[in-house]
Amino acid sequence: MALFVINRYLGDDENLQEDAGEDHTNALLERLQEKAKAREKQMKNASTKAALCDDEEPGIKKKKKKPKPKFGEEESNEVKDLKNVTVKKRKKMSQVSSVELDTKREEEEVDEDGHKEIIKKKGKRKEKTTNRFEFQKPAEIFSSELDNGVEKIAEEKHLSKKKRQSLPKSSTPRSVDSSATDSEMETDVEMDIREPEQKSLIGENVQTEVPASVTILGDFKKNTIQQKVHRVLPHWLAQPSLVEKDIKSNLIPIEEVPGICPKLLRKLQHHGVKHFFPVQKEVIPAILDGASNGLLIGKGGYRPNDICVSAPTGSGKTLAFVIPVVQVLMQRVVCNIRCLVVLPTKELAQQVYKVFNTYIEGTNLKVVMVAGQKPFEIEQASLVQNKIFGCQSLADIVVATPGRLVDHICKTPGFNLQHLRYLIIDEADRMIDSMHQDWLRQVMKAVYQGDSNVQPGSLFRRMDPGPVTANSFSQLQMPLQKLLFSATLSHNPEKLQKLGLYLPRLFTSNYSRKENSELNASTKESDAVKSEEKINFPKGLTEYYVPCTLNNKPLIILDFMLRLKFNPVLCFTNSREASHRLYLLVREFGGVKVAEFSSRLSPGERKKTLKMFEKGKIQLLISTDAMARGIDIQGVKCVINYDAPQFIRTYVHRVGRTARAGKAGLAFTLLLRVQEHNFIKMLQDAGSPGIEKQFVDAQNLKPLIPQYQVALAELQSIIKEEKAQKRV
């Protein structure tokens, strides 16, 4: 094999079989060594000539002609053998006509590396199928191949001209010096032809025909219209029971609502309630219908449906669950905790507690609030009474905050929830997002305790509800009905699943009712999908935003209070530190009766502040979001967002402190320039009817600046004193 390679390199492959002896082998090795020495000399001479020739391209080496023997010197055997081989090849090449060579080139050509080139007729497009990993041969190898004969050079030169003609017009051929040899021209042409092949590997301007059955990854059309994916909601969310938005136009007399007992009707009239709001008109009969057969059995003997209510702030949601619960529990004989109301804040719990106390007057029902406003021992004494034969419950209705409720479940002996009939979750969206101390699981564990805590002589056994079977109806079991209320109830089924609702029914006013009352199921579902994330704002609310700078914010508040005479005003900030600083600044400025409302105050101080604000003794109440949820404050005509809220739900609950029960109200939001775009887009996405832009003239603020600077200096000294007191 080695002998074949050497002969192939030296051009003696035709006489390989004839001269295969040992003497010839040694001669070939000697010739190979001499040829290597000759090539070294050629390389040195080529480098010197390359420096003199400016027209030659770098990287292409010029073939050096072999020196002729001097006069009188005999030619060596190796030189003679090379000449003989060249003569033989010339004879063979001359036998092939030029016509045959042209036809062969047009059909197919295969070079030494195995690259196949298919060339069509002149003037037509040339197609090539080349190996991906094609490497260009060095100039030395090209020069050694040119030693095989003059006829081979002429043949390849003729082929190169045809290839040049088939090149694209955009490619400019390189100029070749007239003094260059044929071998140099051959090398230049080979380089020009191989360059498009190398570009095709990179993927530039390559058009390939792909079969129809082959899928090209990433071959996407730019102008394709992508189909919008709609979220598929459960049936009870997709087709809710619609409630009218307009309160004033849809009032109904309390006598026309079916199911309410005469005793409660007299109480409603005594407290000035002559009409029910749309939410109350729909929800009260639904709750009463679930207890039409008593406490132990639902309608038709089945467990009643859970109820979810989503309606704007100030639409009467509290009274919608107070009236039916009081009417159902009036039939009870033994005092046990049968209704549990869970709320996020102490102030909201206090408000609901007052409403229950208003409508249980003259009945045997008892309401107890456990929200941390009283010591823990006093709350325990109001819940349970210890007797000789055991513990007796003192409450029928418990109004609680989550943390305090869990404390009594774990630490109060005799606190029993096995007779619980109604679990009411107000501000349900916030209660779902923040499960303090995992309160819901603790309540469910206390309700369904199984056989471990069954009292002797008990008529029924409270078990965790499962599949409806004959065995499940063998013993009486009081059903637990959950009632959810919120102005911004989530439509996310994953979140609502945490509550473990049973065949829930949704009442909402966040969908627009069409004029045609006969809506089919498909139309309702399409409306629900389009408006599933929309929020219903109070009908009488007018919204404004005020462009301002950070330094002008306190001046704008003072201008509203002193020049525009807004009174009373509820102002919201994003933190209790900001609320405290603004309170001190307005107080030091003077001229405005101001107070703050935040977690810095004790429960007693907060309660006292709310009473003074409702009576009109406080003009400006600066608060955190502690007052934003559900608190009904009488007489609030204007709400100002000193700090822009980051979430739409926070904004809805803040501005919901005004324009309640169908009344008119104003809402102003102070916005920096960088906040305007995102804030307005947030309101538009939530379905806001529109917010207007309100400017404040800088000339109206100039008279306030001198006194404002004095108050600012006083504020800095007060804050330093407060920090020093904290350190002590």
N, C-alpha and C positions, 0 to 999 in steps of 0.2 A: 504493500500500500504506500509506504514511504517513497519507494522507487517511482510509483505512478505519479505521485504529487510532484516530485522533482522534475520528471520528464514533462509533466503538464506545465510547470512553471517555465521550463527552458524551451518549450515548444517542440519537444521530440516525442509526443504521444503517438505519432503515426508509426514510428519505428520501434515502439516499445517491445513488441513481441520478437522482432528480429534481433535486436541487440540487447538481450537480457542477460548477458554473461557477467562474470565477476569483474573482468577487465573493464568492460564498459561501465559498470557501476562505479568503480573507483574513478574512472575518467569523468563521469558526471559529477561526482562530488568535488573533484578538483575544479571543474568548470564553474560549479556553483560558488565556490570560494572566490575564484577570480572575478566572477560577475558581481559579487557583493562588494569587493574592493573597488571595482569600476563604478558602481553606483554611488559609493561615498565620494569619489572624485566628481561625479556628475552633480551631486547635491551642492558641493562647494562652489563649482562653477556657476550653477543656477542662481545661487544666492548673490553672487557678485553681479551677474547680468541683471537681476531683478532691481538692483539699486540704480542701474543706468537707464532702465526702461520705465518711463513714467506712465506710459499708456497701459501697461499690464495691470491687471487686478491683483490685489493681495490675496494670498491663499491658493493661487493656481500656479503650480510650478511648471517651468518650461522644460521640455525634453531636450536633453543634451545629446547632440549627435556623437556617435562613437568615433574616436580618432582613427584616421587611416594610418596604416604602417608606413614608416619611413622607407625611403629608397634603399634597397639592399637588404631590408629585413624580411624574413619569411613570416607568413601568417601562421598563427598557432592552429592546432587541430580544432580547438573550440570554435574559433571564428569560421573555419571552413564548414564545420557542422551546422552552424547557424545559417550560413549562406545557403547550404543545401536545403535546409528546412524551408527557408523563405522561398526558394525557387519552386519547390514542390507545391507549397500553398498557393503560389501565384498561378501555377498551371491549373490547379483544381478550381480556384476562384474564377478564372477566365472561362471555364466551361459553363458556368451559370450565366445565362443571359440576363440583361437588365430587366426584361419584361417579367421573367420569373421572379426576380427579386421584388419588383413592385407589387405583384399579385400576392406574394407571401406577406409583405409588410401590411397590405390592406386587410388581410385576413387575421393574422395573429402574429405576435412577437413575444418571445419569452427570453428575458435576459438571464444572466448567470445566477442572480439571487432568487429566481423563481417568481418574479413579478410579471403578471400577465397584463398586456396592453392590447385592447381591441380598438383598432383605428378604422373608421369608415372612410368613404370617398372624400376627395377634396371638396372644400366648401361646405361641408356638413359638420355637425357638432361631434366632438371627440369624447368618448366615454371611456373611463378607466376604472378598473378594479384593482386596487393596489393593496399590498399588505400594510396593516396599520403600523407596524414597527419596521419602517423602511429607513435605512441608514445610508447616508451618502458616502460613497467610497472616497478615500483620500486621493490626492492628486498623484501620489507615487504609484498607487495601484493602476490608475488610469494610464500613466506613462509606461508602465511595464506591459500593459495589454497592447499598447500601440506598437510594440516591437514585433507583433505577429505578422506584419506585412503591410505593404502599401495598398494592396487591393482592399483589405478589410477597412482601412481608414477611409478609402473612397466610398465604400458601401455605407458606412456609418455617417459619413458627411452628407451623402445623398438623403439618407433617412432624416437627419437633423434638419435639413432644409424643409422637408415636408412637415415636420413637427412644428417648426417655427410658423409656417403658414396657418396651421390649425390653432395657434394660440389666440386668446381673446385680444380684441383691438385695444383694450385699455392698457394692456401690458406693453411697455416701451422696450424694444430690444436694445441691448447694450452695443455700443460702437466697438468694433474690433479693428485693431491696428492692421494696416495693410502688410506690415512686416511680420505679423504673427504667423506662425506655422500652422499647418493643418491640425496638428495635435492640440494646439491652443484653442483653435476654433471649435474643435470637437468638445473640449472640456467646457468652454463657455456655453455651448448649446445644451450640454447635459445639465449644467447648473440651472439654466433658465427653465428647462422643462420640469425639473424636479421641484422648483419653488411652488408652483400651484398645487402640487400633490401634498406638500407639507402644510400649506394653508388649509387644505381640505380636512386635514386631521383636526385642526383647531375648530373648525366649524364656520368659517367665514364664507358667506355667499355660496353655500352648497345647497343645491336642490336635489333631493333624492326622492325617488318614487317609492312610496311605502304601500304594501298590499293593504287591501281594505280590511282584512281580518286582523291586522296588527294594530294595537292601541298604543299610541305614543303618550307617555306620561308627561304631564306638564303642558300639553298642547291644548290650551284653553283659548276660546275666542273672547276678545275683549268686550264685544258688544252684546254678549249673551245676557238675557234677562233672567235673573235668579228669582225663583219663586219664593215668596215670603212664607216662612214657617209660622203657623199659628199654634199657640199653646192650647192643648186640649184640656179643658177643665172638667171636673166632676159634674154630674147632672145638677146637683143642688147649687153649685156656684154658677153654672152656665145658664140656668133658668131660675133665677130668684123671684121672690114675690116683690113686686115693685111698689115703692112708696112715693107719693107725690112730694116734690121739692118745695113748692110754694106753700108756705104755712098759712098765710092770711087768706088765700083763696080757697083753701080746702079744710076749713074748720068744720067740725061736726058736733052737734049738741051731745052732751054726755048721756042724755036719756036714750039716744038712738044707738048706742053701742050695746050689743047684746051681752048678757051674762053677768052684768055688774049688779050686786045686791043693793037694795034700797038704802041700807045703812051707810054704805060707802058713798052712794050718790048724795046723801044729805051732807056728809062730811066734805065732799068735793065742793058742793054749793056753798057750804059755810066758809070755806077758805077761798072763795072767789073763782073757782074753776067751773066755768059754764060750758066750755067747749074743749074737745080733745084735738090734739095735733094729729097730722096724718100718721106718724109713727105709732102713737098711742092707739089710734083707731084700728091699726092692723095687728099690733103685737098683743094687746091685752086679751082679745078674744082667743088668740092662738094659745096663750099660756093657760087660760081657763079651760079650754077644750081638752088639754092634756090631763086635767084632774077632774073631769066631769063625773067619773065613777068613784071619787074619793082618793085618799092618799095612797092606799095600798095597790090599787089597780089602775092602769091607764085606760085610755079610750079603747073599748072593744076587748079589754083584757090584756092588751099588749103594752109594752114599754113605750112611753111617749117620746116623740122626737125632740132632739136638742134644737135650740133656737139660737140663731146668730142675727144680730141687728147692726147694720152699718148706716148711720144717719149723721147729718151735720151737728156740730156743737150747738147747744141751745135749742134742740128740737124736741125735748121732753123725754129723753130715754130713761131717766131715773124714775119718773112717775109711771112709765110703761111697765116696769117690773115690780114696783112697790104695790100698786093697786091689786093685781091678781094674786101676788103672794100673800098679802094680808087677808084677802077674801078666802083663799084656800085654807090657810092655817087657822082661821077662826073656828073651823070645825073640829079642831083637835081636842082631846080630853086630857091627856097626860102631857106635862111640860117636858119636852126634849128639844134638842137642837135640830131643827128641821130645815132651816134656811141659813146658808153661809154666804156672805157677800165679801169678796176679796177685792181690795182697791190698792193702787200703788202708793198713795201718799196719805199722810195723817189728815190733812185739810179736806181732802175728798171724802175720806172715811167719816169725818165729822159732819160733812154736808149730808151724806146719805143717811147717817144716823138720825139727823134732825127730821128728815122727810118721813122715815119710818115711825118715829115717835109721834109725828103729827097725825098719822092715820090709824094708829093702834089705840088711840084714846077711846075709852069706853069698852075695851075688850080685855080678855085675860092674857093677851100676848105680851111678851117681854122682849125688849131689844137690849143687847149689851154690845158695847164697842170695846175692842181690844186693839189699840193702835199705838200704845206706848205713851199716851198722854197722862196716864196715871201709873203709880207704882205697880209692879207685877203682883204683889200680894193682894192689893185691892182688886185688881182685875180677876184674880183667882176666886176671891170671895163673891164677886158678882156673877161668876159663871156656875160655881158648884157649891152646894151646901152639904156638909158632912152630917149624917144621921146615924142612928144606932144600926139600922139594917143596911146601910150603905150610903152611897153618894147620890144626891138628887140634883138634877139640872135645874138651874134658875133662869135659863134663857131659851127662847124659841127661835130668835133670830140673832145671829152674831155678825157684826160688821168688823172686819179685821184687815190689817196690813199683813203681807206675807211673812215677814220675819217674826212678828209677835205671834202670829197664828201657829207657826212651827214650834215656838217656845212653849205654848200652852199644850200642844199635842204631846210634847215630850215630857213636860215637867208638872203639869197640873193633873193630880189624881181625880178620876171621875169625869174628865173632859171626854165625852163620848159623842162620836159622830155616826154611830151605827143607824140612827133614825133619820139621817139627813135626806131630805127630799129635793131641795133645790140648791144647786151650786151656781151662784151668780158671779161672773167675772166681768167687772167694769174696767174700761180702758184695756180691752183684751189684747190689743196689739203690743202694748208695752209689757203686759204681764207675760206674754209668750216669749218676748225677746229677753226678758230678765227674770229667770226663774230663781228667785232668792231662796237659798237653802233647799232647793228642790221641793218647794212647797206643795206642788200638785201631787207628786208621788207620795208625800207624807199624808195628804188628805185622803187619797185613794186607799192607802194602807189602813188608815183609821176607819174608813167607811166599811171596807170589806175585810173583816178580821176572821171570818170563817167560824170554826167551832171552838176556837181557843177562849174567846171571851163571851160566849153565849150565856146570858143570864138565865138562871133557873126560872121556869114558868114563862119564858118568852114565847110569844105566839109565832114568830117567824125567825128564820136564820138568814142573815145577810151574807150572800156569797158573791164573789166576783162574777159578773154576768158572762155567759158563754153562749154556745149554740142553743137555740130554742128547741127543747125536747119535751117529752111527756114528763120526765123526771123534774125538769126545771119548773113545771107548773104544779108539782105535787105539794109544794109548800108556798105559803104567801111570802113574798119578798117585795119590800117597798122599793120602787124604782127611783133612780137618781137622775134628775133632769138637769142639764147644764144650759145656762143662759148667758150668752156672750153679747157685750155691748161695746161699741167703739165708733168714733167718728172716722177713723182711718183703719178699718179692719183689713188685715192682709188677705189676699186671695191666693196665697201660696199654699197649696195642699200639703206640702211637706211640713210647714210650720203648724198648720191647723191639726195635723195628725197627732201632734204631741198631746193634744187635749183629749184624745180618745172619744170623739163625738159619735153619737149613735143616730144614724139617719137624719142628719141635720137639715134644717130648713132656714134659708137666708131671706131676711127682709132688708132691702136696701133702697136708698134714694139716689145712689150714684149712677143710675142708668136713666136715660131720657125716655119718658113714655111718649109714644107717638099719639097723634090725634085720633087715629083709628083705634078703638078699644079692643077690637077683635084681632089680636096678634097671634099668628100661628107659632108653633114651636120653633121652626127654623128661623124665623125673623127674630125671635127673642134671643136665640143662641148667637146669631150673628152680631146683634147689638151688644151682647155681653162680651163677646170676644174683642170687639173694637174698643170698648170702654172699660176693660177689666181693671186698669190701673188708674182710672180717673177718680178724682176726689171731689165731693160736692161741697162747695163753699156756701156760707150763709147768704140768703137771698138779699138781705138789706145791707150787705157789707160793701163799702167803697174803698178800694185799695190805691195807695200812692207809694211812689218811691222818690226819695230826695237825694240827688247827687250832692256829695260833700267831700271834704277832706277830713283827715283824722283830727286835726286841731279844731275844726269848726263844729264838731259834733256836740260838745256841751253848749256852745253858743246857740245852736239851732234849738236844742231842748229849752233853753231859757227864753228864746224868742217865741216859741209856741206857748209857753206858760204866761209870759208877761205881756206880750203885744197881742197875740191872737186869743188869749184868755181861754185856752182849753182847760176844762175842769169837769170831772176828775179825769186823770190820765194814768194809764197803767203802762209802765216802761219796762221792757225786758232786756236783760244782758245775758251774755253767754257764761259768765262765771260769777261767783259770789264776791271775788276780789274787785272785779269791775263794777259790780253793783254797789259795793261799799264805797269805793272811791268816788263814783258819781254822786252818791248820796251826800258825802261830806262836802263835795265841791258846790253842789246846789245849796246846801244848808249854809255854807260860809258866804255864798253870794248874797243870799237874803231875798226876801220878797215872795217866797214860795213855801207853802207848807208841804214838806217832803218827808218821806219815811222809806225805809228799806224792808224787804221781805226776803229772807234767805235762811239757810241752815245755820248762820251765825247766831240767830235768835233762838230762844227756848220756845217750846210749844205754847206756853202761856203768853209770851210776848207776841208771837205770831197771831194767835187768836185775838188778842187785844188790838193789834194793828189792823186786822181785817174789819173788825167792828167799827173802828174810827174811820176807816176809809169808806165803808158803806154809809156811814152817817154824814159824810161830807166834811169831816174835820181834817182830812188829808187831801191835798190837791193832786200831788204827784207821788205815786207809789212805785218805787224802783225794785224790781224783783228778778229773780232767776227763773228758770223753767219749773221750779217747784210749784208755782201757781198756774202754770200753763195748762195743766191737765184737769178738765172737768169741773173746776171750781166756778160756781155761779155767784158772781159779785154784782149786786144791784147797782144800776146807774152808771156803768162804765160806757162812756160815749166814744172814747178814743184810746187806741192802743198804738204805742210807738216801739218799734224794734230798734233799740239803740245799737245793738250788734246784730248783723244779718244772720238769720238761722242757716245752718248748713244743710238741713234736711227739710223736705216738704212737710213731713208730719209735724215737725216742731213748729213750722210756720202756721199750719192750719190750726193747731191747738192754741197758739198764742193769740192769733186774731179772732179766735172763737170766743174770747172773753167779752167781746162786744158783738153787737148785732144779734142778740139772743132772742129767741121766741118771736121772730119776725120783726123785731125792731131794727132801726137804722144804726149804723156805726161806721167809724172811720179807722183806717189802719195805715200808718206811715212806717216806712222802712228806710233807714239811713244807709246809703250804699256808697262805698268808695268806687272809684272809676274802674278798678280791676275786678270788682264784684258784679257789676251791672249785667254783663252778658250772661254769665252762668245763672244768676238769680232769676232773671226774666225767663230764660229758657226752662228753668226748673218749674216755674209757675205755669208756663204754657203747656208743658208736658203733663202736668197734673190736672189740666182742665180748668184753669182759672178763667173767669169771664173776661178779665182784662185788668191791667194795672196801669195807672196814669203817672206821668212824670210831673213832679212838682218842684219848682225852683224856689230858692230862698234868696232874696236880694241881699247882696253884701252890704249895701248901705244901711239895711236894718240891723245889721250885726255890729256895726262900728260903735254905736253908743254903749254897747255892753262890754267892750274890750277893756277899758281901764278898771272897772270893778272886777271883771273876770281875772285879770292878772293879780289883783290883790288876793282874791279868793284862792287862786292857784298857789300863791306863796304860803298862805295859811294851810292849805292842804298838805304841802310837803312837810311842814313842821308837825302837823298832827300825825302823819304816818310815821315819822321818826319816833315820836313819843310812844305810839302803839307798839312798834317793834322793840323799843327799849323795855316796855312793860312785859312783853312776852318773854324776853330773855331772863328777866328777874323771876 
